[in-house]
Amino acid sequence: MLSSFAQGLADGLAGPPHLDPDVPGQRWARPVGHAAPSGPPAGPAPLAVAMQVCLPASLWDWPSDSLGSVSAKLYEFVSYVPERPDDWGAYGATTDRVSDAYGLFLSALQPNATVQAAQAALAEPANQTQVQFPNGPMMMPNWTVTETPSQFVSNVAGRPDLASTIVVDLAGTSDGATSGKALFSIGRNGSAGTPVGLGKGDVRQLRLHADAWGNIPVRPGGWFNGALVGVFADGPYQAGFSRDKFFGKTGVLRGMISGLRVGLNVSVVATMSKSAASRMQTAARTGTAIRVGGLGYDAAALTVSEADGLSEVRLPATAGLSELGTPIGTETPVLVGVDVTALG
């Protein structure tokens, strides 16, 4: 059910705007894709992007940064290789930074002029940014997130026309509670919670309404050459390295975050069987917070109504809770999910 939710949410959101890397001020990498190895690629086709759900959905409250500097919150979120870049469902990050894995990849290739130029770009000061880590600033390879939370909120303020509802069809899916990655869970305050086991056909539809939805593109800076990755994924490698080391199922450079999915003041209506709604009500009484995907709500705010032989379980935006169990302000977006792109 969680995978179906992620795909349905992605289908309900418009794709991010096309960004031309040749336009001044937009110097991030080209879309990454497979290209013929005979000479430099002109423009490889983008690889498939999968949306993954943030469990829990964290507040998108990153501070606005001065030029040449970014917050640790931004950097720590976008700079790591995803665990499963070619799959839907729950998002998880590895402990490998994309920039470190990319540097290792370049050093593992047989040296040539193209590789040496890429290594120079990785070390180029113009492609670095100052990250404001808690223990002090550090220069790191830069990333571009095309909109800040405050810009997003400002751009959608006073725009009721931007409000929309995403309808996700979940008929015929089961909740997979035994995996611990169920769509619905009950917890206390900021705890991960206990999955609510709902069987196949129990949940028919999920409607998520927001004052505004956003798809925020994320790109590595000029230190990353996506076309080179597409061309040299198969090597030639120096002894001791192989494609699988970098782009296999556990490869250190197997993917990256390519976008953020955010929502402002999100409410939920779940259409389900009467028995499933009853189980939801019973479960809600055992905790303080209920989660749908990663979205958290005050469990006491859950209401149920009947319609056409089914039940509608409602959770209003005003009852929204952060991942720590604290109320969400009306001007704070939440990170519902991320787009992840497989490399190589």
Secondary structure by P-SEA (a helix, b strand, c coil): caaaaaaaaaaaccccccccccccccccccbbbbcccccccccccccbbbbbbccccccccccccccccccaaaaacccccccccccccbbbbccccaaaaaaaaaaaccccaaaaaaaaaaaccccbbbbbcccbbbbcbbbbccccaaaaaaaaccccccbbbbbbbcccccccccccccccccccccccccccccccccccbbbbbbccccbbbbbbcccccaaaaaacccccccccccccccccccccccccccbbbbbcbbbbbbbbcaaaaaaaaaaaaaccbbbccccccccccbbbbbcccbbbbbbcccccccccccccccccccccbbbbbbcc
